[in-house]
Amino acid sequence: MVDPETLEPVPYGEQGECLVTSFGRGFMPLLRYRTGDLVLKQPYTRCTCGRTWDIYEGGIRGRTDDMKLIRGTNVYPRAVESIVREYAEVDEFQVVLWRKDDVQDEITVKVEIKPGRDEEVYDLVPRLGKDLAAAHEGLRFNVEAVDHGSLPRFELKAKRFCDERSRP
């Protein structure tokens, strides 16, 4: 296990990226293959079952690449942002993941249109939804135009993906 940023080893009890080595590949084993999975490694001595290898407490806890799984489709925040940023009339945006009727995952992209370009919103919303769906195996993106200045602004690293599926 390593820190995903520095690639330095992390001690037991701290979350890090899982690395694997596969010797079952014959002539070309994968050495220190980065899985992108975040895990919390614990020493094997914590388990009373007699195992002799370390364990990952709680299984896979997340991803280093921020990938989200929506109705069986991988959605990467960077991919969504690159498509939204192709639209010059968009000033700011936010992606909200939510669960409809506690059953079906939904994804809504809220967009603010730059001042003076409000008349373009009627054309932009369906085009953006279609472009996002085309890049994500036909996954439906609900695109919603919101008032200018209503979305949060960030001084440092932006947090434009809001996953509300796990909230009570």
N, C-alpha and C positions, 0 to 999 in steps of 0.2 A: 504494500500500500504506500502511495506517495501523495504528497500535496499536489493537486492538479495544476497549480500555478508554478511552483518552484521545482517540481519533480523530486523533492527531497523526501526521504522516508518519514512517515508519521508514526508516533508511538501508539501502543495499545490504548484504546479508549477514545481516540480522536478519529474523526471522520476523514477519509481520504479516498483517492481513486484506486480501484482494484486493478492490479496488473496480474497477468497470467503468463505462464510459459507452457506451451504445448509440445511435449516430446513425442506425441503420437503422430506427428506429421512426417515421419520418416526423414528424408534428406534435408528438408527445410523446416525445422521447428520454429515456432513463433516465440521469440525470446522477449520477455517483458512487454507483452502486447497490452496496450492501453485500451481498456474496455469502455471507458467513459462512465462506468457505474460508480456511484458513491456508496461506500460501505463503512461500517464501524467494526474494526477487527478487535477481537478479544482473545486472550490466550486460551489454549485448549484446557488448561488446568481449571478453568471456571466451570467446566462441564463435568459432572460426576459419572458420566456414562462410560468413561474409559477411553474416549477418543484420544488420538495422539497428534491431531493437527488443529490449527487455529480455527476459530469460528467467526462468522460475520453476524453480529447481533442484529436482529431485525431484518435480515436479508438486504436487498438493495434499497437504499434510502433516497436515491435521486440520481440525477444525471449531471455530468460536468458541462454538457453542451446545452442545457436548459430545454431539451426536447420535451414536448408535451404530446401525449397520446389522446387524440380526439376521435371518438367513434372508429377506432382501428387505424387511424391515419397519423403518421408522425408529422408534427408541426414544430418547426424551428423558428424561434423569435427572429433570428437574423434574416431568414427567408421572407417572413411576413414584412419585416421592416424594409427590405430591399425593394419589394413590390410597391409598398405604400409610398416610398420615397421617389418612385418614378413619376408620381403625380405632383407636378409643380404647384398646383393649387392647394395642396394639403399643407397646413402650417404645423399641426401637431396631431398625434393620434394615440390611442390606447386600445389594447386588446384585452377583452374580458372573457374568461372562460367560466361558464356557469352550467348548472345542471337543471334541465327542464323537468318539472314534476318528479325530482329526485331519481330520474331514470336515464334520460338522454343528455349527453354532453353537448353543449352549444358553444359557439364562438362568435363574439360580436366585436367588430372593429369600429370604434368611435373615432370620427375624424372631425377636425376643425378646419374649415376652409379659410384661406387667407382673406383678410379684409379687402373688399372691392371685387371679390370673385365669387360672391354668393350665388350668382345666376348659374354658375357651372355645376352646382351641387346635384341637380337633377340628372345630369349626364354622368357625373363622377361616381355616384353611389352604385349604380348597376354595373358600370365598367370595372370598378375596383373589385366588387364581389365576384365578377366573372373571372378576372385575372387571378385572384387569390385561389379560387376553386380550381382553375386550370393547373395551377402549380402544386396543388395538394390533392390529387386523385379525385377531383370532383367534390370534395368536402364543401358543404355549404357554409359560407361566411356571411353573417348578418352584418351589413355595413350601415352605420347610422351616423348622419351628420348632426353634430352638436354645436351649441353656441360657441363663438370664438371666445377664448379665455376661460372656458369651463373645465378644461382638462389640466391636470397637474403639470407643472414645469419643474425641471431638475437642473441643479447647478453642476453636479458631477455625473456619475453614471445613471442614465435614465432607467427607470423601472416601469416599462410600458405594458408588461404582461401581468395581468391580475387574475390569479387562479382562485375563483370563489367556490370551486367544487367541493373543497374539503372543509369549508366553514359550516358550522352548525346552523 
